[in-house]
Amino acid sequence: MIDLRSDTVTKPTAAMRQAMATADVGDDVYGEDPTINQLELRAARILGKEAALFLPTGTMGNTIAIKLHTEHGQEVICESRAHILNYELSMMAWFAGCVARAIHAERGLLTWRQIEPEIRKLGPHCAPTGLIEIENTTNMAGGCVYPLAQIREIAEGAHAHNLKVHMDGARVFNAAAALGCTVAEIVAPVDSVMFCLSKGLGAPVGSMLAGTRNEMDRGRLLRKRLGGGMRQAGVLAAAGLIALEQMPARLAEDHQHAKALAAALSGCPGVKVESPVETNIVIADVGKSKLTAAAFSESMRQRGILFNPISPTKIRMVTHMDVSAADVNTSIAAINEALHA
Ligand SMILES: *Cc1c(COP(=O)(O)O)cnc(C)c1O
């Protein structure tokens, strides 16, 4: 099977499995796991932040960040398709006591012009804004990338209102590959950032949260409260170190593959690819083609290719390191067979 459902399906490489088998470990709740300590230092260095925290999932990273920056009864401004709003079981309400103030933005990319009018002060009717969250790349808006100037403008505006900005950078390394800049340049203006080791970077488990030393010290306690105090998790961090240091260099290949899939889809009658494909995610509307999203996905499954319908008319395909150039060609041939009359 060629699995285009998500980049979460990537399996650890031989080098990762080798590093996991030989990792130096200790009890991380005592701060004594040398491999986790090394991963946290490396991640902080690469992101240009004071400190970083190793976490089992990205959801836990976003949950901790929202709790760090807000108080109960506040609003979190985010885009309407945001992962924190739609795919994290209302963690901002469950753990931080906050509600989302969702704004719909073209390609999922918020602008300061859209955000500023939605900032609220505490009043007889209004809950105050506690945090601004941006997602980079935008998962359900087609893997779009925030231009650096747009992030800077949002952060400057937010800070002038005494508000923090958290970046859900699950795929921020894809954003850096697309822009040809460093991840540190992308996240410099924001106060905290979460990214996933377990997606395009190929680690079996793990995400990182980065920010100030003080925030990460408080974050460590919140991680424990959420049941994320792991022990000899250096076996996971060992794979994470390889994901962090060696895997970003190959992400551009996934982006080329996604562009090739998008071009094939665009060439089929009645199919519209949502936004120009910049990274490893393709969202296409097949509503005017001969198949519904579910029927298209089923017909491709029978040809050995997996991806998910995300609405009655839309499908999403995600490329990653376990999808080869040959797999992309096979997928393109199958797309043409399934969708041409
Ligand atoms: C995958 C993802 C997360 C975190 O997901 P986990 O499965 O909890 O690791 C957060 N935000 C975005 C945009 C994602 O794609």
The ligand as a Tripos MOL2 file, in Angstrom:
@<TRIPOS>MOLECULE
LIG
   15    15     1     0     0
SMALL
NO_CHARGES

@<TRIPOS>ATOM
      1 C1         -0.2700   16.4920   14.1350 C.3       1 LIG1
      2 C2         -0.5350   17.8650   14.5450 C.ar      1 LIG1
      3 C3         -0.4960   18.2370   15.8870 C.ar      1 LIG1
      4 C4         -0.1770   17.2940   17.0350 C.3       1 LIG1
      5 O1         -0.6440   16.0280   16.8880 O.3       1 LIG1
      6 P1         -0.3080   14.7950   17.8460 P.3       1 LIG1
      7 O2         -0.9280   13.6720   17.1050 O.co2     1 LIG1
      8 O3         -0.9220   15.0740   19.1460 O.co2     1 LIG1
      9 O4          1.1810   14.6700   17.9470 O.co2     1 LIG1
     10 C5         -0.7250   19.5460   16.2020 C.ar      1 LIG1
     11 N1         -0.9780   20.4530   15.2390 N.ar      1 LIG1
     12 C6         -0.9980   20.1430   13.9390 C.ar      1 LIG1
     13 C7         -1.2250   21.2100   12.9310 C.3       1 LIG1
     14 C8         -0.7980   18.8380   13.5400 C.ar      1 LIG1
     15 O5         -0.8320   18.5300   12.2430 O.3       1 LIG1
@<TRIPOS>BOND
     1     1     2 1
     2     2     3 ar
     3     2    14 ar
     4     3     4 1
     5     3    10 ar
     6     4     5 1
     7     5     6 1
     8     6     7 2
     9     6     8 1
    10     6     9 1
    11    10    11 ar
    12    11    12 ar
    13    12    13 1
    14    12    14 ar
    15    14    15 1
@<TRIPOS>SUBSTRUCTURE
     1 LIG1         1 GROUP 0 **** ****
